[in-house]
Amino acid sequence: RLQGDWSSDVCSSDLYQNLGLHELKGWDLNVSYGFELYGGYLDINYFATKIKHRTIEDDSYGEINFECLGVFNGSCDSIIDHPVPDFKSRMTAGWARDNIELQLVWKHISSLDDGDPSRTFYTETIDSYSLFDASARYTLDNSWMITAGVKKLFDKQPQPLGSNSPEIQVESQFGQTNTLPQFYDLFGRTFFLKLTSYF
């Protein structure tokens, strides 16, 4: 913490004072592996983050110390607009041969608990959440590329929160989604097709 005092004959005030502290502790893991498969090359990349400690201290309006890890609808919501899971990961598997490229992406988020202990709601725990995306790419004459794929391959929907949704608790909030829209994907299975040209 850093603070400094400034004073004169006119006034006295504490300036340059650090009134808040964000603390995050954990570890990251990144693993890559590739090998030949069916006449092509398979490349696998895995990235994971494990958080052991996440707190926010703020002395601006009184002394507070918030625990932010692994909860939704908690005290930290007024400072950061998304929950902090204790574990999340992303794995990408890509296979390429000649002009063909295939890719599968797996994204995973650990479960979250309700951060409001004063009441029992419809949903007290959001289960762990996994999404899969798949895509294929074909290159024509090194100048044209066709890409097609699907997002949310298994049409996994966010778990409904019910009456403890932060949107419902804010009366002025419109367009309630019954989930955390800044954290979970609202759309279902989505198909896409893209044509790219290089000049």
Buried (B, 14 or more C-beta within 10 A) or exposed (E): EEEEEEEEEEEEEEEEEEEEEBEEEBEEEEEEEEEEEEEBEBBBBBBBBBBEEBBBBBBEEEEBEBBBBBBBBBBBBEEEEEBBBBBBBBBBBBBBBEEEBBBBBBBBBBBBBBBBEEEEEEBBEBEBBEBBBBBBBEBEEEEEBBBBBBBBBEEBBBBEBEEBBBBEEEEEEEEEBBBBBEBBBEEEEEEEEEEEEEE
